[in-house]
Amino acid sequence: MYVCLCNAINDKTMTAAISEETRHVKDVFRACGHKPQCGKCLSAVATMIAETKTDAGAMKLAAE
């Protein structure tokens, strides 16, 4: 599914661009080699970052 239509970036590419160092939406776009255009996708990308951080934190706690 496309998350950013302006740059033709799909959810798999966005998810792969989110790392432990990712804190902001601009970091994800930078990792994808693009800049946000119209801004309609920014909240979706922010949600993806938050969900990835939550999932990673839960996995880390489960491993301990």
MIMAR-522484 format. One record per residue (C-alpha): residue number from 1; x, y, z. Coordinates in nm, 3 decimals. Layout:
{n = NUM&px = X&py = Y&pz = Z} $
...
! end
This chain:
{n = 1&px = 0.000&py = 0.000&pz = 0.000} $
{n = 2&px = 0.130&py = 0.345&pz = -0.084} $
{n = 3&px = 0.184&py = 0.572&pz = 0.213} $
{n = 4&px = 0.321&py = 0.870&pz = 0.020} $
{n = 5&px = 0.161&py = 0.913&pz = -0.319} $
{n = 6&px = 0.368&py = 1.219&pz = -0.413} $
{n = 7&px = 0.693&py = 1.022&pz = -0.386} $
{n = 8&px = 0.546&py = 0.678&pz = -0.461} $
{n = 9&px = 0.674&py = 0.530&pz = -0.132} $
{n = 10&px = 0.496&py = 0.221&pz = -0.005} $
{n = 11&px = 0.456&py = 0.093&pz = 0.349} $
{n = 12&px = 0.726&py = -0.172&pz = 0.312} $
{n = 13&px = 0.984&py = 0.087&pz = 0.206} $
{n = 14&px = 0.880&py = 0.319&pz = 0.488} $
{n = 15&px = 0.897&py = 0.039&pz = 0.747} $
{n = 16&px = 1.243&py = -0.061&pz = 0.625} $
{n = 17&px = 1.358&py = 0.301&pz = 0.658} $
{n = 18&px = 1.252&py = 0.323&pz = 1.023} $
{n = 19&px = 1.542&py = 0.235&pz = 1.254} $
{n = 20&px = 1.627&py = 0.278&pz = 1.620} $
{n = 21&px = 1.772&py = 0.621&pz = 1.540} $
{n = 22&px = 1.454&py = 0.736&pz = 1.365} $
{n = 23&px = 1.286&py = 1.004&pz = 1.570} $
{n = 24&px = 1.115&py = 1.225&pz = 1.313} $
{n = 25&px = 0.920&py = 1.189&pz = 0.991} $
{n = 26&px = 1.194&py = 1.378&pz = 0.807} $
{n = 27&px = 1.440&py = 1.102&pz = 0.907} $
{n = 28&px = 1.226&py = 0.841&pz = 0.733} $
{n = 29&px = 1.197&py = 1.048&pz = 0.416} $
{n = 30&px = 1.571&py = 1.114&pz = 0.420} $
{n = 31&px = 1.637&py = 0.739&pz = 0.450} $
{n = 32&px = 1.405&py = 0.683&pz = 0.152} $
{n = 33&px = 1.590&py = 0.951&pz = -0.049} $
{n = 34&px = 1.292&py = 1.188&pz = -0.069} $
{n = 35&px = 1.137&py = 1.494&pz = 0.091} $
{n = 36&px = 0.772&py = 1.527&pz = 0.193} $
{n = 37&px = 0.569&py = 1.708&pz = -0.070} $
{n = 38&px = 0.203&py = 1.778&pz = 0.008} $
{n = 39&px = 0.210&py = 1.666&pz = 0.373} $
{n = 40&px = -0.098&py = 1.440&pz = 0.367} $
{n = 41&px = 0.107&py = 1.136&pz = 0.465} $
{n = 42&px = 0.294&py = 1.291&pz = 0.759} $
{n = 43&px = 0.055&py = 1.166&pz = 1.026} $
{n = 44&px = 0.060&py = 0.815&pz = 0.880} $
{n = 45&px = 0.441&py = 0.811&pz = 0.881} $
{n = 46&px = 0.449&py = 0.942&pz = 1.239} $
{n = 47&px = 0.210&py = 0.663&pz = 1.340} $
{n = 48&px = 0.432&py = 0.406&pz = 1.170} $
{n = 49&px = 0.734&py = 0.537&pz = 1.365} $
{n = 50&px = 0.544&py = 0.520&pz = 1.695} $
{n = 51&px = 0.413&py = 0.168&pz = 1.626} $
{n = 52&px = 0.757&py = 0.043&pz = 1.528} $
{n = 53&px = 0.910&py = 0.189&pz = 1.845} $
{n = 54&px = 0.635&py = 0.034&pz = 2.058} $
{n = 55&px = 0.678&py = -0.307&pz = 1.893} $
{n = 56&px = 1.057&py = -0.292&pz = 1.931} $
{n = 57&px = 1.025&py = -0.195&pz = 2.297} $
{n = 58&px = 0.786&py = -0.482&pz = 2.365} $
{n = 59&px = 1.017&py = -0.728&pz = 2.196} $
{n = 60&px = 1.311&py = -0.596&pz = 2.398} $
{n = 61&px = 1.120&py = -0.640&pz = 2.725} $
{n = 62&px = 1.013&py = -0.992&pz = 2.629} $
{n = 63&px = 1.374&py = -1.086&pz = 2.562} $
{n = 64&px = 1.487&py = -0.972&pz = 2.907} $
! end
